[in-house]
Amino acid sequence: MEHEGELRLLADAIRQARIEKRISQEKLAEMLDVSTTHVRHIESGHRKPSIEKLVSLCQILDISFDQVVKGEPRPVATASERVLNCMENVFSEEERNLIADLIEAAADRRTSK
């Protein structure tokens, strides 16, 4: 990943997958055994992960290596996922999980009618 554009694709793919999995940067750092600052640098494109950490990221975030490295498209985010993505810096992880549960319950109720 020598090119800045490729590093940006990698950073964006990792960040999007982490948010969709509702994992905080702090929790991901803990799971990878790195600092939160290191995760922030990876997600901002200022640092590239080692191969070992990249493999771990793919496993933790349940994404394929191709999705991350080649920038293959991920499935389109649902409305609730898009809302949660926007709220990442506004609410705590616990609050976002509660909101996600409410959105899911409302969607289930709507489809059961």
C-alpha positions as CSV (number, residue, x, y, z in Angstrom):
1,M,0.0,0.0,0.0
2,E,2.4,2.7,-1.2
3,H,-0.2,5.0,-2.6
4,E,-2.1,7.5,-0.5
5,G,-5.4,6.7,-2.2
6,E,-5.0,3.0,-1.4
7,L,-4.2,3.8,2.2
8,R,-7.3,6.0,2.3
9,L,-9.4,3.1,1.0
10,L,-8.0,0.8,3.6
11,A,-8.6,3.3,6.4
12,D,-12.2,3.9,5.3
13,A,-13.0,0.2,4.9
14,I,-11.7,-0.5,8.4
15,R,-13.5,2.4,10.0
16,Q,-16.8,1.6,8.2
17,A,-16.6,-2.1,9.2
18,R,-15.8,-1.2,12.8
19,I,-18.8,1.2,13.0
20,E,-21.1,-1.3,11.4
21,K,-20.1,-3.9,14.0
22,R,-20.7,-1.3,16.7
23,I,-17.2,-1.7,18.1
24,S,-15.6,1.4,19.7
25,Q,-12.0,2.4,18.8
26,E,-11.1,1.6,22.4
27,K,-12.5,-1.9,22.2
28,L,-10.9,-2.6,18.9
29,A,-7.6,-1.4,20.2
30,E,-8.0,-3.8,23.2
31,M,-8.9,-6.7,20.9
32,L,-5.8,-6.0,18.7
33,D,-3.5,-5.4,21.7
34,V,-2.6,-1.9,20.5
35,S,-3.2,1.6,21.7
36,T,-6.4,3.6,20.9
37,T,-4.1,6.1,19.2
38,H,-2.8,3.4,16.9
39,V,-6.3,2.5,15.8
40,R,-7.1,6.2,15.2
41,H,-4.0,6.5,13.1
42,I,-5.0,3.4,11.0
43,E,-8.5,4.7,10.5
44,S,-7.3,8.2,9.6
45,G,-4.8,6.8,7.0
46,H,-1.8,8.1,8.9
47,R,-0.5,4.6,9.6
48,K,-0.9,1.3,7.9
49,P,-1.4,-1.8,9.9
50,S,1.1,-4.7,9.9
51,I,0.0,-7.8,7.9
52,E,-0.6,-9.5,11.3
53,K,-2.8,-6.7,12.5
54,L,-4.6,-6.5,9.1
55,V,-5.4,-10.2,9.3
56,S,-6.7,-9.8,12.9
57,L,-8.8,-6.8,11.8
58,C,-10.4,-8.8,9.0
59,Q,-11.2,-11.6,11.5
60,I,-12.5,-9.2,14.2
61,L,-14.6,-7.1,11.8
62,D,-15.8,-10.1,9.8
63,I,-14.6,-8.7,6.5
64,S,-12.7,-10.2,3.7
65,F,-9.1,-9.3,3.0
66,D,-10.2,-8.4,-0.6
67,Q,-12.8,-5.9,0.8
68,V,-10.1,-4.2,2.7
69,V,-7.1,-4.3,0.4
70,K,-8.8,-4.2,-3.0
71,G,-11.5,-1.8,-1.9
72,E,-14.3,-4.2,-3.1
73,P,-17.6,-2.8,-2.2
74,R,-19.3,-3.7,1.0
75,P,-23.1,-4.3,1.1
76,V,-25.0,-1.0,1.2
77,A,-25.6,0.1,4.7
78,T,-29.1,0.0,6.0
79,A,-30.9,3.1,7.2
80,S,-30.2,2.3,10.8
81,E,-26.5,1.7,10.1
82,R,-26.3,5.1,8.4
83,V,-27.9,6.7,11.4
84,L,-25.6,5.0,13.8
85,N,-22.6,6.0,11.7
86,C,-23.6,9.7,12.0
87,M,-24.0,9.3,15.8
88,E,-20.5,7.9,16.5
89,N,-19.1,11.0,18.0
90,V,-22.4,12.2,19.6
91,F,-23.4,9.3,21.8
92,S,-21.5,6.7,23.9
93,E,-21.3,3.1,22.6
94,E,-23.9,2.0,25.2
95,E,-26.3,4.8,24.0
96,R,-25.7,3.9,20.3
97,N,-26.4,0.2,21.1
98,L,-29.7,1.2,22.8
99,I,-30.7,3.4,19.9
100,A,-29.8,0.6,17.4
101,D,-32.0,-1.8,19.4
102,L,-34.9,0.7,19.3
103,I,-34.6,1.1,15.6
104,E,-34.5,-2.6,15.1
105,A,-37.5,-3.2,17.3
106,A,-39.4,-0.5,15.4
107,A,-38.5,-2.0,12.0
108,D,-39.6,-5.5,13.3
109,R,-42.9,-4.1,14.5
110,R,-43.4,-2.3,11.2
111,T,-42.8,-5.5,9.1
112,S,-45.0,-7.7,11.4
113,K,-48.1,-5.5,10.7
